[in-house]
Amino acid sequence: MGMGRKHKGNKVDGWVVVDKPSGVTSIKAVSKARWAFRAGKAGHAGTLDPLATGVLAIAFGEATKTVAWAQEGMKTYSFTVRFGQATTTDDAEGEVIATSDARPSDAEISAALMAYIGDIEQVPPQFSAVKVEGERAYDLAREGERLDLAPRPLHVESLTLAARPDPDHAKLELICGKGGYVRAIARDLGRDLGCQAHVTALRRTASGGFTLDDAVSFDDLDRVRETGRLDCLLPISAGLHDLAEVQVSEAQASQLRNGQPVPVAGRALAYGAPCWAARDGAPVAVCTYKGGQLYPDRVFAHS
């Protein structure tokens, strides 16, 4: 019997927020969500480590066109640092490579955190998805290579000590921009405090406009598959939370879909600012505003 054509999935356009459980990769979570919604194309706005839990925003169909902008949003994390041990992976999954009997005071922790706020440079963990000469750092690290990774810029809005359950542990809260590694913060904090440290628990509570209030559990995805109910699907525009919305006419919408710029009157947008054109609440295109005109960058299919 010959193989049939591969089923390409339903026409599902929008976002779902999954509360990713620990022990599941982001790729596996996307695969399960895609299966649950019987969706075709899927992507996500920001990887979570397997150990981490919380907000994983997954885009389907036309919403995948908004991923680049959704990823730019600020992310909020709550995480626990274990003092006294450094590990190969900078989290509890790795092997202990250094220990210390020193334990910082609450005041010392709070003082050290000040150096991480604002625009900083961060060296990614050895076990990270950073590419080194075409290969992933974690693949090279697993083979025992010690990598000299270049520091990367990171914007940290806030980093605070939330709780101190015992001398060995501290709970921290972080709000940061795109591309931050919580594990690197724990590693560097342990170095700065002279006590070694790694992450034992990590939960993302918000990513751009996506929060745990919108989230479905991993098990809920089974029920979505069984019932076919898509009421947890958020609109395509949820991925454009941080961009200004500009209303356009039907004629302007047609022009934008054809790749043509359109004039918009009286908008107080900065030159070169990204924004999205809307018609009847639905996105027409993500645009760049220049000299009173919208120039389309990504166009959405007419629903």
N, C-alpha and C positions, 0 to 999 in steps of 0.2 A: 504494500500500500504506500503510495507516494505521500510525501510531507505536504501538508496544507500550507497556505500562506500564513505568515505570522500575523496574529491579531494585533492591530496597532493601538487598541484601547479606545475609550470613549473620548468625546470632545469635552474635556473638562478644563475650564479656565478659571484660575483663582489660586488662593493660598490656603493652606491648612497649617496650624501650629501644633506640633506634636511635643508633648512633654516626654523627652527622650529618657528612657531608663538607663541606669548604669550597666555597663557590660555590653552595650549595643553600639556598633559604629554608626556614624552619621549616614554612611552609604546604605547600610542595612535598613535604617529607619526610613530613608527616602524610598527604597525598594518596597517596603511594606506598605507605605502610604500610597504609592503608585498602584500597587496590587489592590488595596482596599477601595480606591476610587475608580479602579479600572481605567486609569488615566494613561495617556500616551506619553508626552514629553514631561519630564520633571527635573527640578533642580532645587538647591537650597541656598539660604542666605547666611553662610558662616558655619564652618565645621565645629562640632563639639567632640572632644576626646572621648573614647569609649567609656572611661571612668566617669565622665561628667554627666549630669542630668539637666533637664530643663528645656528651655525654649529652643526648638529647632523649627524654623520657618521654612516650609516646603512649598515651592511654586509648581503649578501645573499649566501646561499649554501656553497660552498667550502671556500668563503671569511670569513665565521664565524670562521674558524680555525686560522685566523690572528688577531682576536679581542684582544687577550691577549697582543700582541705586539703593536697594534695600540693604545691601551689605555695608553701605557707607554709614548707616545709622549707629548711634551709640549703643553699647552693650553693657548690661548690668549683671554682675556676678556676686554670689555669696560663696566664700570658700574657706576651708579649714587648712591651716598650716601646722605641720608637725615639726617642732624644733628638736635639734639634737642628732638629726640624720639627714645626710644628702644621699640621693639615689641616682642611678644611671638615667632614669626617665624624668626625674624631678617630680614624680608622683609615687603613689604607693605600689604601683605595678612593677617598679624597677628594683634592682638589687642595691643594697646599702653600700655606698663607696667611701663614706666618711662619717665619723661620729664626733659628738662634743658633749661634755657635761654642762656646758654653760647654758643658762636659761635667761632670756631678757626679761626685764620688768615691763609692765604695761606702758610706763612712761617712755622707756627706751624704744619700744615698738612704735608708739605713736610718733615719736621724734624721727625715727628712721623712715617712716612712711612719707614724710614731707618731701623727701628727695625724689619720689616717684610721681609727683603731681605736676601736671603741665605737659609740655612737649619734651619727651625724653627719647633716649636711644636704648633699644632693648636687643640683646643677643638672643635669638631663638634657642629653644632647648635642642640638645643633640638629637633627641627623638622628636622630630617635627617633620611637617610635610614640605619644608623649604627645599627647593631644588639646588643641588650642587653638581655642576657640570652635567645637567640632564637627569641626574638621579635624585630620588627622595632622600633627605637626610636620615630618616628613620631606617631605611634599607641599609645604608652605609654604616649607621651606628650599630645595627644588629650584627653586622659582620665584624664588629670590634674596632671600627675606625674612629679615631678621635678627630672631630671636625673643627675647623677654625671658621665659624660662621660669622658673617659680617653683621654688625648691629643694624637695626631697622628703626625708623622713626615710629613713635606711638604717642597719641594724645591721651592723657589720663585726666579725666574730669575730676574724679575724687577717689581716694583710697583711705578707708578708715578702719579702726579697730572696733569691731561690733561686740565681741565677747571674748572672755578668757576662761574657758571651762576648767583648765588646770595649767600648771607651769609648762607642760609639754605642748600645749595646743593654743592657737589663737584663731578666732573667726574674723575674717576680714570682708569688707564690702568694697567692690570696685565698680566704677563706671568709666569705660574707656572707648576709644574709637576702634576702627577697623585694624585687624592684624595683630592684636595683642595676645601674648601668651601668659596666662595666669601662672603656669608652672615656672616660667622664667622669673616672675616677680617673687615667688616663694624662694626660689634658688638664690636670687640676688639679695633678698632680705636676710636669708640665713648667713650669707657671706658678710653683709654689712654689719650684722649684729654679732658676728664672730661665733655663731652657734650651729651652723649647718641647718638646712630646712628643706622640706618638700611638701607638696599638696596631698592631703588625704581625702578630701571631698570637695566637689565643685558643682555649683548649680547656677545656670544662667536663668535669671528671672525676667529679663527683657532684652530684646534685640530690635533696635529701631522702634517702629510702632507696634511690634508684636510683643505680647506679654503672656504670662501664665493664665490670665483671665480668659484668653482666647483658646487655650490649649485643650487638646484631647489627649487621653492617655494612649499608650501603646496598645493596650487591650481594647480600647474603644475602636481602633481601626478594624478589628475583627467584626464588630457590630456594624460598622459602615459598610463593609463588604457584604454582610448577610442581609441587611435591610435595604441597601441601595440609597439610603437617605444621605443627602449631601448638605444638611443644614449647618454643619460646622465649617463649610467652605467660605472663606472670606473673599471679597472682590479683588480683582486684579489691582485696583488702585491702592489696596492695603500696602503694597510694596513701594508706593510712592509717598509714604507718610511724611517724609521730611522735605518734599518739594512743594512749591507753590502751585495751586490749581488755577488755571485760566479757562474761563468759559468761552467757547467758540460757537459760531453759527454752523448750520448744516453745510452751507457753501464753503466756509473756511475748513470745516472738517474734511470735506472732499479734497480740497487743495492740499492739506497736510498729508492725507493718505496717499496722494500722488507725489509726495516728496517736495511740494512747493511751499515756500515760506508765506506766512500771512501776517498782515499788520494787525496789531492790537493796540487800542487806544487807552491812555490813562493808567498804565500799569507801573507801579513803583518797584520794578525789578531791577536788580543790578545788571550791568552789561555782562553778558556771558553766563548769566545764571541759568541753571537747569530748572525746568518747570514742566508741568504736564497739562496738555490741552484736553478739556472735557466737553462732551456733548451729552446732555441728558444724564449726567452723573457717571458716564462710562468714559474711560480713557481713549483718546483718539491717537495721541502720540506723546512721547517724551521729547521735549524741545529745548533748544538753547535760545535765550532771549538776547537779541542784539538790535540796538537802534530802533526800538519800537516794533520789531518783527519777531515772530516765532519761527525758528528754523527746526524742522523735524529731524530727530536723531533716530528714534525707534518708533515705528508705526504699528498700531494694533489692528488686527483683522476686524472688519465691520461686523458687529454682532447682530 
